[in-house]
Amino acid sequence: MSDAEDNPASSGLRGRIATGVGSWPGADPREAATIVLGELPDLPHLVELPGRGAGADMIGRMSALLVDMRFDTTTRGYRLAPRPGGVSRRARDLLRGDLDALEEAWETAGSAGSGRPIKLQVAGPLTLAAQVELPSGHLAVTDPGALRDLSESLAEGLVNHVAEVRNRLGAEVVLQLDEPSLAAVLEGSLSGVSMLDGVRSLPEPEALAILDTVIAAQSAPVLIHSCAEPPALAFLRRSTAAAIGFDIATIGTRDLDSIGEILDAGKHLVLGLVPTTAPAAPPTWRDIAEPGVRLIDRLGFARTTLAAQVLVSPACGLGNASLAWARKAVGLAAEVARAYAEDPESLTFEEPSGIA
C-alpha cells in the first residue's frame, strides 16, 4: 500500500480517476449535473455556472457560504457589505438551486446513500482576500484583522456546506480550495486602489498558517487547486492539503523538486492535462496522456505512481468552453485516467516532449 493510500487525510481521494475543476458553460444546473455525473463517475463535482452573472462566479458564490459576512458589487468586483443585499440573496438562491439540481440528478443516477464521492470547490482564503474589497476600497488581504475574520468565516461556512451536501446526498465529500491568486499574494503583485498604494507581499509563514487553519477545520479531505502560472508548488507542498492540482502546461524544471516532494509526502497530484478550449486539431486520449507520463518518468518515479497518486482533470475551469468541448474534455480526462490505471508501463510515445 502506498503512503497516499495509507494516509487518513486523503480519504475520498485516490489515483486512477478523473474529475473536473469547477466552472462549466451554460446556465442550466440540471443539465450540467446530469452530464458531470455521467462523464465523471468516480469523482463528479458540483459545478459553478459563472455565465449566470454576479453571485454565480467563484468569488460571488462565496457570499452564500460565509458566516456573518456578505458581499455587494463594485465596478471592480466584490466588497464586504454591512448587511445582506441583492448579491448575497442571489448567490444563496443560485447555490440552493444548484444543490437541488445535483440532488435530483444524484437520485436519478441511483447514487443516493451510496457513499459515492462528490467534489465541492470554493475560493480559498488567500484568493478570496485578494479579490474582495473592504468598505474602504482596500483589499481584505491588506488588513490582518479582516484577513483573519474572513478566513474564520470561510472555515465555518465550509464546515456547514460540506455537512449539508453530505446529508443531502449520502455522499463522501472532497473539498477543493481554488487559489489562483496565491502567487500574486506571496509575491506582492496585486494591484491596490491606486498606483501609489501597492499591496505588500504576505509572508509565507502567515499565508501557510491561514491556509492550514481553514484545512484543519474541515472533516473532508482537501485539495488545493491553482491555475496560476507558476502555481507556487514549493509553497503548496508544505501545506496540510491531501492533494495539489495544477495545469501541467504552467510548470517547468524549477518545479520538479517540489512535485517530487509532494509525491514523496504521500499526497495526490491532480494533473490538469486537458485543454480548457477546443484545440484546432482534435486530440486523442494518448495526446492528453503523454505529458503526465513524461513528468513521472522525468521525476524518476515508477509509472505505477500514475495509478496510485495521480488524478486527471482539465487544465482549469471550463466556463469559457463550448458545451460540446466541456463534455469532450471531461470524457478525455476519464479515458486518460483509465489508461493510467490499467497498464501505464505499456504507454509509449514516439517523440519526447520536455518540460521547459
Disulfide bonds with the S-S distance in Angstrom:
Cys227-Cys316 1.76
